[in-house]
Each structure stands twice: as C-alpha cells, then as structure tokens.
Amino acid sequence: MLRVVTVAMAMVIGGLVSVERGMAEGRPAANRPEIREVGDPVLLSRASLANEMRRNSDLRYWVRLYGPPEYAEIQQIEIQEPFAPYEVRLFYLKGNRYIVFGRVHVAPSLYDYGVRKYVSEVDQADIDRLLTAQPAVDIATSPATFPETGAPWVVETVPVEGQALGE
C-alpha cells in the first residue's frame, strides 16, 4: 500500500513539473493571452517580408493597400490548428498601428490563405524593443510550394498524315 501511494505521489509531482516546464517554454503574447509565444521575435528584411507575402493572401493585400511597414517581425507561437505555428507582425509607427497576420491551413488547394489576427495601437514597449533590436536578416526559408496544376498523367499523341499547319 505504501509503495502504491509513493508511486502515485511521484506521478503527481512529475506531472506538475512537466506542466510547469511547458508553461515556462511559452509566454502569453502582449494583449492576447490566448496566444503563447515561443522564443524571441526576429525582424524581417524586405526580401523575407516579400516571401511571406507570397504565402499569406491577407498580408499581401494589406501591404499593397497601406504600403510597407517600418518594421516587420516573425514570431513563433504554440500550434493552434488550423493556424501555422508562427505569426507575421507589422509595425506602422507613423500610423500607430500594430497588425498581426497568420497563415491558415484550410485545404491543399488554398496554399496562400491568411487572416488578419489582431490590430491595435503600437505599445511603447514594442517601440523600445524594435529600436534596440538586431538588424533584420533574411530568414532562410524555402519558397512557397504550390500544388501541381497539371494532370498527373502523360498524354501521348500519334502524328496524323498530311501537311503540318503553317506550311
């Protein structure tokens, strides 16, 4: 009986330690406690932002409509289906706007579907962090992969007797 109680207590303590460790890995996003950030955000260069625009339709339309932001960053987040495990964050300091975009996996035929997840004013803490951040780097990402549009089979034709067109 004592052995069973000891094993049960060890399992409970082990479970609490693992839950605490999981809570320590992700931190809640500012003003959005339902989103858990993993690691630090990374500033995006113009080339990396253009690459993300090819992958996210709403991000692409927003930047085309309002212009490029002063700062853009990517933040890894804990997975929440159907969203991709990261967000792209735009900072328009002149317009005092902070916009977050996420990619959504809906169907294989919708490879660039994205949504605007959050819009607010830029927080002073974000401005301080952005102004003291490391310079933006090109994130080595593979180009967006698109499903094949052609048929998965090969059609062979047999030449027909007669003159070729255009002769």
C-alpha angles and dihedrals in degrees: 000000000000090000091054091050091048093050091047091050091049090052092050093048091046090051092050091050092050092048090049091048090051091050090051093054095060127040127198116260117246111271090358111076092172090068117074115204120213116204127337126313118256123217114239125223120223090261093052091047090051089052091052090048089060089055099044121052098194092048089050093051093046094052091045090051101041102023131242117320125242089239134016127183140176122225125192112224136184112275116269112174129261091022125087114251094256141052132216112222124198124199119200101185095178091053093036092233131142115190128183123201130190134189117236126209104215105144137344090252092057100065098154103041114137139164138208104246103181141006126187144133118289112265118228090234089057091050091052091048093048094048092052097039126116115267117277116269134198106256109222098238127158115244116263111279115225126198116256111267096195126084114271092235136071121237115208119201130204118222115249121224117252138057122327117242116267096030 
